[in-house]
Amino acid sequence: MNFHGIELIKQPAAEKYDCGKGCEMLLFGGCTRQEFDRQCEIISQSGNTFYAENEINGNIFRTYISNKPMHQIHVYYCENEGKMRIIADPDSNIFAKSPEGCPATHPTTLWQFEVDHSLIDCGMCLIIRCSDGSFFIIDSAHMYSVNDDIRIIEFLKKQTGGRKPVVSGWFFSHAHEDHVCKFLDIVEYHRNEIEIEKVYYNFPAADNKDNIYWGECGLAVLGRFEAVMAANPDIKCNNLHSGQRFYVRNLEFTVLCTHEDVYPKPFKDFNNTSTALMLSVDGSKVLLPGDCSVESDRVMVPRWGDYLKCDVVQVSHHGHTGTSPEFYRLADAECALFAVTEIKYDEEYPRQESNRVAVEIAKEYHIASNGAVEIPLPYKYGNTKVYPDETFEDFNGIFQLWTYEYTDEYKQKLYREFLERSGR
């Protein structure tokens, strides 16, 4: 068998997987490290140039550049699985494999941004200021966080002293509406107010066989995202694959999981298409699983093991059903971030062991609806700053949209706590 001009040493491969955006993958089970190394030799001998390598805990990842129409070949072997994957990717925007050497004019800082939760309990936006004053942003906010395109830009401008913000990288964990929609609004309606250099993501093909479970809204959002990116070719796109170590300014990232790792498990739960990252900067690590769910967790826990140890962890899927308790034990993070409302956090805490484990381990945890949180990096307990709470639940609107109803006593309690947090 020949795969994009590459002779394959092992037969047969699992069914070829359409990864989306013209990207294809072959998965081989029952492999050895020696077979992987031999396959890499053949890739090099087939006219591909070695570009980068990353090896962690018995897992080895190599990326090659091709002079042929298929621009990248990414091949990796995971020892605990005994599996090899070969990915042929037409993406011509190769990731930066070394630090970019930017000036150190600003302290590197992480914010959990308080998205507008007036009508919706979910939505995630994390903002990192790089050492040169540019920003790396993770996800955005829900379509029902109606003004957050403006609020995000205003927040960035506040950090720049009113100057036009530069986003050196914008990463999307997956294509759910509470993670990408406000970015799309920013690109479509506010391009003159912000400079966006590059986006990073890996979304599945819209015609994936499991797309019948994603809902009309999910497919519409996925289609809108790709349409917006196609209409803005000046914003470069990097398609990410597991094990790749890439740099944005002074930030180092390692890709921990994508939908390509979950395959051939089904994607009925769209959250299992999430891409997970580990951020390393100045000796600190921040674990970013997005909305990774059960199948993603089954990949990451045995594959990465103690590499998941970090200082700050973003709790997966807003603290709803996501990654396992063992995931948070391995993370062993002093700071846990919940991109959710206080109401939903309280509802989930008794029934989600993962949440309880993350909180019991942590020295501090922060719920996004209670105010934006500023965390200087490298992380040190005691340096976190919590901003005044800016938004509050519209109980009538929530009931009309979602049929959630709360007692008058509970509403009054929540409002009193909001006034206290907001300093009003």
C-alpha positions in Angstrom: 0.0 0.0 0.0 1.1 3.5 -0.8 0.0 6.6 1.2 0.7 9.9 -0.5 3.8 8.6 -2.1 5.0 6.8 1.1 5.6 3.1 1.1 4.1 1.5 4.2 6.0 -1.2 6.0 3.1 -2.5 8.0 -0.1 -4.0 6.6 -2.9 -3.7 6.9 -3.9 -0.2 8.2 -7.1 0.6 9.9 -9.7 2.3 7.7 -8.4 5.6 6.4 -9.7 8.5 8.5 -10.8 11.7 6.9 -9.6 14.3 9.5 -11.1 17.3 7.7 -9.6 20.2 5.7 -8.1 17.7 3.2 -6.2 15.9 6.0 -6.0 12.1 6.0 -4.8 9.6 8.6 -3.8 5.9 8.7 -3.9 4.1 12.1 -1.8 1.0 12.7 -2.2 -1.2 15.7 0.3 -3.8 17.1 3.3 -1.7 16.3 6.8 -1.6 17.8 9.2 1.3 18.2 11.5 -0.4 15.6 8.7 -0.4 13.0 8.0 3.2 13.7 11.6 4.2 13.2 11.8 2.2 10.0 8.6 3.9 8.8 10.2 7.3 9.5 13.3 6.3 7.5 11.0 5.6 4.5 9.2 8.9 4.9 12.6 10.7 4.8 13.7 8.6 1.8 10.4 9.5 0.0 11.5 13.2 -0.5 10.2 14.6 2.8 12.4 16.8 5.0 12.5 16.2 8.8 11.2 19.3 10.6 10.6 18.6 14.3 10.5 15.9 16.9 9.1 15.6 20.4 9.4 12.6 22.8 7.6 12.3 26.1 7.0 9.3 28.3 7.7 6.7 25.6 5.6 8.6 23.0 7.5 10.0 20.0 6.2 12.5 17.4 7.9 13.6 14.2 6.8 16.1 11.6 8.2 16.2 8.0 7.8 18.8 5.3 7.0 17.6 1.8 7.9 19.3 -1.5 4.8 17.6 -3.0 1.3 19.0 -2.8 0.7 17.3 0.6 2.7 19.7 2.7 3.1 18.0 6.0 3.5 14.5 7.2 3.1 13.9 10.9 3.8 10.5 12.2 3.8 9.3 15.8 4.0 6.2 18.0 2.5 5.8 21.5 4.2 3.1 23.5 1.3 2.4 25.9 -1.0 1.9 22.9 1.3 0.1 20.6 -0.1 2.2 17.8 1.3 4.3 15.0 -0.5 7.1 13.2 0.5 8.7 9.9 -1.2 12.0 9.0 -0.9 13.7 5.6 -1.8 17.3 6.0 -2.0 20.0 3.2 -1.6 22.8 5.8 1.1 25.0 4.5 1.4 27.1 7.7 3.9 25.1 9.6 4.1 25.6 13.4 7.0 27.5 15.0 9.2 24.9 16.5 11.4 27.2 18.6 10.8 30.3 20.8 10.2 33.5 18.7 12.7 35.6 20.6 10.2 38.4 21.5 11.1 41.3 23.8 10.2 41.0 27.5 8.4 44.2 28.0 5.3 42.9 29.8 4.7 40.3 32.6 3.2 37.1 31.2 -0.3 36.9 32.7 -3.3 34.6 32.4 -6.8 35.7 32.8 -10.0 33.7 33.1 -12.3 36.2 31.5 -15.7 36.6 32.9 -18.0 35.9 29.9 -21.5 37.4 30.1 -23.5 34.6 31.7 -26.8 36.6 31.9 -28.6 34.1 29.6 -26.3 31.1 29.5 -24.3 29.1 32.0 -21.4 28.0 29.7 -18.8 29.7 27.6 -15.1 29.9 28.0 -12.5 32.5 27.2 -9.0 32.5 28.6 -6.6 35.3 27.7 -2.8 35.2 28.1 -0.6 38.2 27.7 2.7 37.3 26.1 6.0 38.9 27.2 5.9 41.4 24.3 2.4 42.6 25.1 0.5 40.6 22.5 -2.2 38.1 23.4 -2.8 34.4 23.1 -6.5 33.7 23.5 -8.2 30.4 24.2 -11.8 30.1 22.8 -14.3 32.9 23.2 -17.9 33.0 24.4 -21.4 31.8 23.6 -23.7 33.3 21.0 -26.0 34.2 23.9 -23.2 36.2 25.5 -24.5 38.9 23.2 -22.1 41.7 23.9 -18.9 39.7 24.6 -17.3 40.5 21.3 -17.2 44.1 22.4 -16.3 43.2 26.0 -13.4 41.1 25.0 -12.0 43.8 22.8 -12.5 46.4 25.5 -10.7 44.1 28.0 -7.7 43.8 25.6 -7.6 47.5 25.0 -7.6 48.1 28.7 -4.4 46.0 29.0 -2.8 47.9 26.1 -3.6 51.3 27.3 -6.1 51.9 24.5 -3.7 50.7 21.7 -5.0 48.3 19.1 -4.5 44.8 20.5 -2.4 42.3 18.7 -3.5 38.7 19.1 -0.4 36.6 18.2 -2.5 33.4 18.5 -6.1 32.4 19.0 -6.7 28.7 19.9 -10.0 26.9 19.6 -10.5 23.7 21.6 -13.5 22.7 19.5 -16.4 24.1 17.4 -19.2 24.4 19.9 -21.0 27.7 19.9 -19.9 28.6 23.5 -16.3 28.4 22.4 -16.1 30.0 18.9 -19.1 32.3 18.3 -17.8 35.6 19.8 -14.5 35.2 17.9 -16.6 34.9 14.7 -18.4 38.1 15.6 -15.1 39.9 16.3 -13.8 38.8 12.9 -16.9 39.7 11.0 -17.8 43.0 12.7 -14.6 44.4 14.5 -11.7 43.5 12.3 -10.5 47.1 12.3 -10.2 47.2 16.1 -7.9 44.2 16.5 -5.0 42.5 14.8 -5.2 38.7 14.6 -2.1 37.0 13.3 -2.9 33.3 13.5 -5.5 30.8 14.7 -4.8 27.2 16.0 -7.3 24.4 15.9 -8.1 20.9 14.6 -11.8 20.4 13.8 -13.3 17.2 12.4 -14.8 17.0 8.9 -18.3 18.3 8.8 -19.4 15.2 6.9 -18.1 12.9 9.7 -20.4 9.8 9.9 -21.4 10.8 13.5 -22.5 14.4 12.5 -26.1 13.3 12.8 -25.6 13.6 16.6 -24.1 17.1 16.5 -27.3 19.0 15.9 -28.2 21.6 13.3 -26.7 24.3 15.4 -23.4 22.5 15.8 -23.0 21.9 12.1 -24.0 25.5 11.4 -21.4 26.8 13.7 -18.7 24.5 12.3 -19.7 25.7 8.7 -19.7 29.3 9.7 -16.3 29.0 11.3 -14.7 27.6 8.1 -16.5 30.1 6.0 -15.2 33.1 8.1 -11.7 31.8 8.0 -11.9 31.3 4.2 -13.1 34.9 3.8 -10.2 36.2 5.9 -7.1 34.6 4.3 -4.8 37.2 6.0 -5.4 35.3 9.3 -3.1 32.3 9.1 -4.4 28.9 10.3 -2.4 26.1 11.9 -3.9 22.7 11.9 -2.7 21.0 15.1 -1.8 17.3 15.7 -0.9 15.4 18.8 2.6 15.7 20.2 3.5 18.8 18.3 5.4 21.3 20.4 4.8 24.8 19.1 5.7 28.3 20.2 3.9 31.6 20.2 6.1 34.5 21.3 7.5 33.3 24.7 4.8 30.6 25.2 5.4 26.9 24.6 2.6 24.5 23.9 2.3 20.7 23.5 -0.7 19.2 21.8 -2.0 16.4 24.1 -5.1 15.1 22.2 -7.2 15.7 19.1 -10.1 13.9 17.5 -7.5 12.0 15.5 -6.5 10.2 18.8 -10.1 9.3 19.7 -10.7 7.6 16.3 -11.9 4.9 15.7 -14.2 5.6 18.7 -17.4 7.3 17.7 -18.0 11.1 18.1 -21.6 11.1 19.2 -20.4 13.3 22.0 -18.9 16.3 20.0 -16.9 17.3 23.1 -14.6 14.3 22.3 -13.4 16.3 19.2 -11.7 18.8 21.6 -8.0 19.5 21.2 -6.2 19.6 24.5 -3.0 21.6 25.2 -0.3 22.0 27.8 1.1 25.5 28.1 4.6 25.9 29.6 6.1 29.3 30.4 8.9 30.3 32.8 8.8 27.0 34.6 5.0 27.0 35.1 2.5 24.7 33.3 -1.2 25.3 32.5 -3.3 22.3 31.5 -6.0 23.2 28.9 -8.4 20.2 28.1 -11.2 22.4 26.6 -14.3 20.2 26.7 -12.5 16.9 26.5 -14.8 14.1 27.6 -14.7 10.4 28.4 -13.0 9.1 25.2 -10.4 11.9 25.2 -9.7 11.1 28.8 -9.1 7.5 28.0 -6.4 8.6 25.5 -4.7 11.2 27.7 -4.4 9.6 31.1 -2.5 6.4 30.1 -0.5 8.2 27.3 0.7 11.2 29.3 0.7 10.1 32.9 2.8 12.3 35.1 3.4 14.8 32.2 -0.1 16.1 33.1 1.3 17.6 36.3 0.7 21.3 36.2 0.3 24.5 38.3 -3.1 25.6 36.9 -5.8 23.4 35.4 -8.8 24.5 33.4 -11.5 22.0 34.5 -12.8 20.2 31.4 -16.3 20.9 30.0 -17.1 23.6 32.5 -17.2 21.1 35.3 -19.9 19.1 33.6 -19.2 15.5 32.7 -15.7 15.6 31.2 -12.3 14.2 32.2 -11.9 11.7 35.0 -10.9 12.1 38.7 -7.5 10.4 37.8 -6.9 13.2 35.2 -7.0 15.8 38.1 -5.0 13.6 40.4 -2.3 13.5 37.8 -2.6 17.2 37.2 -2.2 17.9 40.9 -2.8 21.6 40.3 -2.7 24.3 42.9 -5.2 26.4 41.0 -8.4 25.1 39.2 -10.5 27.2 36.8 -14.2 26.6 36.2 -15.6 28.3 33.1 -19.2 28.1 34.5 -21.7 30.0 36.6 -21.9 29.7 40.4 -25.3 28.2 40.0 -24.2 25.3 37.7 -21.0 24.8 39.7 -23.1 24.2 42.9 -25.4 21.9 41.0 -22.6 19.8 39.6 -20.3 19.6 42.6 -22.2 16.8 44.5 -22.5 14.6 41.4 -19.1 15.1 39.7 -16.3 13.4 41.5 -13.8 15.0 39.1 -14.8 18.5 40.3 -14.4 17.5 44.0 -11.0 15.9 43.3 -9.8 19.0 41.5 -11.0 21.3 44.3 -9.7 19.1 47.1 -6.2 19.1 45.6 -6.2 22.8 44.7 -5.2 25.6 47.0 -7.5 27.9 45.1 -10.3 27.6 42.6 -12.2 30.2 40.6 -15.6 30.2 39.0 -15.8 32.4 35.9 -19.2 34.0 36.7 -17.8 35.4 39.9 -15.5 37.9 38.2 -12.5 37.7 35.9 -9.3 36.3 37.5 -5.8 37.5 36.9 -3.0 35.0 37.4 0.6 36.1 36.9 2.9 33.5 35.3 4.9 31.8 36.5 2.2 30.8 38.9 2.6 31.4 42.7 -0.1 30.9 45.2 -1.2 34.2 46.7 -0.6 36.3 43.6 -4.0 35.8 42.0 -6.3 38.8 41.6 -10.1 38.6 41.4 -11.8 41.4 39.5 -15.3 42.7 40.5 -18.2 40.7 39.2 -19.7 42.4 36.1 -22.7 40.4 35.0 -25.7 38.7 36.6 -28.3 36.2 35.7 -31.4 37.3 33.8 -33.8 34.9 35.5 -36.7 35.6 33.3 -34.6 35.3 30.2 -33.0 32.1 31.4 -36.5 30.6 32.1 -37.8 31.5 28.7 -34.7 30.0 27.0 -33.9 27.0 29.1 -36.9 26.5 31.5 -34.6 26.8 34.5 -36.5 28.1 37.5 -35.2 29.0 41.0 -36.9 30.0 44.2 -37.3 33.6 45.1 -35.2 33.0 48.2 -32.3 31.5 46.1 -32.5 34.4 43.6 -32.2 36.9 46.4 -29.3 35.1 47.9 -27.5 35.0 44.5 -28.1 38.7 44.0 -26.8 39.6 47.5 -23.6 37.6 46.7 -23.3 39.3 43.3 -23.5 42.8 44.9 -20.8 41.8 47.4 -18.5 40.5 44.7 -19.1 43.5 42.5 -18.4 46.0 45.3 -21.8 47.7 44.8 
